[in-house]
């Protein structure tokens, strides 16, 4: 797993596990999910720093730029280079899924692979650096401290309200298990969020990504779509492993995803944005039940509603 996981020693205590009213104490190895900062630059200028699990960094950056309204389709994302600092060079290591996309890495000593510089395609307006996040984005929260949609909302290029997609309720109940089955690092650490982009007709996961930050996992999923020329993501469901925050709803809307499904609760601001934007928001998808908080017309139930 490389830098995705790290090993440590822990003291394990089991109360009453030693017999004769004694506690059992032992030392053992444990596996942790790695959390490191990633500075995202655009054209050499710092744009944000986020705490993330290393891996799929180019997807993370691409998805973040979609979420911020900087780009709306894959052709606007020209290249990306991991670098150790200002002025470092780079060499092409691999070619991205989209023809012409270069993913690069500086070979210089001291490269921690925690700085990624993105180059936008010619003609793509650069981001407003006044919107750049000067303080780092934590793994627990993306945009924190805002009390209203007007303070943080970004206008989407895609109209999710116009998406005619309808999904069977029975299909939605299967998505959490499909997501959990592909959470390889979570099974080792128990410390990662996950997001899956699923086909609305079959429920098949198109891509699954894990990260210590729920918003990073979603950005990586959206970034995969950017690199594969899949925006807007009409006819898809975004399934997440935790709660549904305002920012996750906004990221879905910015990518043209018409439905967000979560295993836990949404926030009030998430519901407010989902209602106003036309996104279907489903929460507490557990077992055979779920709560639909916004635009239930996209969820097809097999029986009539009972009061």
C-alpha positions, 0 to 999 in steps of 0.5 A, spaced: 500 500 500 506 504 500 504 511 503 497 509 504 498 505 510 503 505 516 504 501 521 505 502 529 505 499 535 499 499 540 497 497 547 491 493 547 487 492 553 481 488 554 477 489 561 476 483 564 479 479 559 485 476 563 480 472 568 480 473 575 477 480 574 483 482 571 484 486 565 488 483 559 494 487 556 498 486 550 502 489 545 501 488 538 502 491 531 496 495 528 495 499 521 493 506 520 491 510 514 496 515 512 494 522 513 499 528 509 498 535 506 497 536 499 498 543 496 495 544 490 497 549 485 494 552 479 500 554 474 505 555 479 500 559 484 498 556 491 490 554 491 489 550 497 492 545 502 488 539 504 489 533 508 489 527 505 491 520 504 496 519 498 494 516 492 490 518 486 492 525 487 491 528 480 484 525 481 483 529 487 486 536 484 481 535 478 475 534 482 477 539 487 477 544 481 470 542 478 468 543 485 470 550 485 468 551 479 474 552 475 473 547 470 467 544 467 470 538 463 476 534 462 479 538 456 480 544 461 485 540 465 492 539 461 497 536 465 499 535 473 506 535 476 508 532 483 514 537 485 518 538 491 518 545 491 518 552 486 522 551 480 523 543 480 523 540 473 519 534 471 519 528 467 513 524 464 512 518 468 505 516 465 499 518 460 493 519 463 486 516 461 484 522 456 489 523 450 494 528 451 493 528 458 500 528 462 501 526 469 508 528 471 513 527 477 519 531 479 525 526 480 529 531 484 531 529 491 527 531 497 520 530 493 515 528 498 510 528 493 505 533 497 505 538 492 502 538 485 502 543 480 496 543 475 496 546 468 490 548 465 489 548 458 490 554 453 484 559 454 481 556 460 481 562 465 485 561 471 482 561 478 480 567 482 486 567 487 482 571 491 478 565 492 484 561 494 484 557 501 489 560 504 488 556 510 489 548 510 482 544 508 482 539 514 480 531 513 474 532 517 471 538 514 472 542 507 468 548 508 467 550 515 464 555 519 459 558 514 452 559 516 448 560 509 448 557 502 450 564 499 456 564 503 459 558 500 455 556 494 458 556 487 454 556 481 454 549 477 455 549 469 450 543 469 442 543 471 441 536 475 434 538 476 433 537 469 436 530 469 430 525 468 433 519 472 429 514 476 432 509 481 429 503 484 429 503 492 431 496 492 437 498 488 439 504 493 439 499 499 444 495 495 449 500 494 452 501 501 454 493 501 457 494 494 461 500 496 464 496 503 466 490 499 471 495 495 474 499 501 480 495 501 484 500 506 478 501 510 478 493 512 485 494 514 485 500 518 478 502 519 479 509 518 477 511 511 471 514 508 469 512 501 465 514 495 463 510 489 460 513 483 454 508 481 450 506 474 443 508 476 440 502 472 445 497 474 448 499 481 454 497 478 460 501 481 464 505 476 469 508 480 471 507 488 475 511 492 478 512 499 481 517 503 481 520 510 477 526 508 470 524 506 470 530 501 477 528 498 474 521 497 468 525 493 473 529 489 477 523 487 471 520 484 469 526 480 476 527 478 476 520 475 470 522 471 474 529 469 480 524 466 476 520 463 471 525 459 465 523 463 462 530 465 457 531 466 455 525 470 448 524 468 444 518 470 449 516 476 448 515 483 454 518 488 454 513 494 458 515 500 460 511 507 458 517 512 454 523 513 451 527 507 454 534 508 453 541 505 459 540 501 458 533 498 451 536 495 455 541 492 460 537 489 455 532 486 451 538 483 458 541 480 459 535 477 452 534 474 450 528 479 443 528 480 443 523 486 447 523 493 446 517 497 449 516 504 449 511 510 448 516 515 444 523 516 445 529 512 445 536 515 440 541 514 444 546 510 445 539 505 438 538 505 437 546 503 442 546 497 439 539 495 432 542 495 434 548 491 438 545 486 434 539 484 438 534 487 435 527 490 438 526 497 437 520 500 440 518 507 440 513 513 441 507 507 441 501 512 438 495 511 432 495 507 430 502 509 432 509 507 430 517 508 429 521 502 430 528 504 429 532 497 426 530 490 423 523 492 420 523 485 427 520 483 426 514 487 421 508 485 418 504 490 415 498 489 409 499 494 404 506 495 406 510 500 403 508 507 402 514 512 
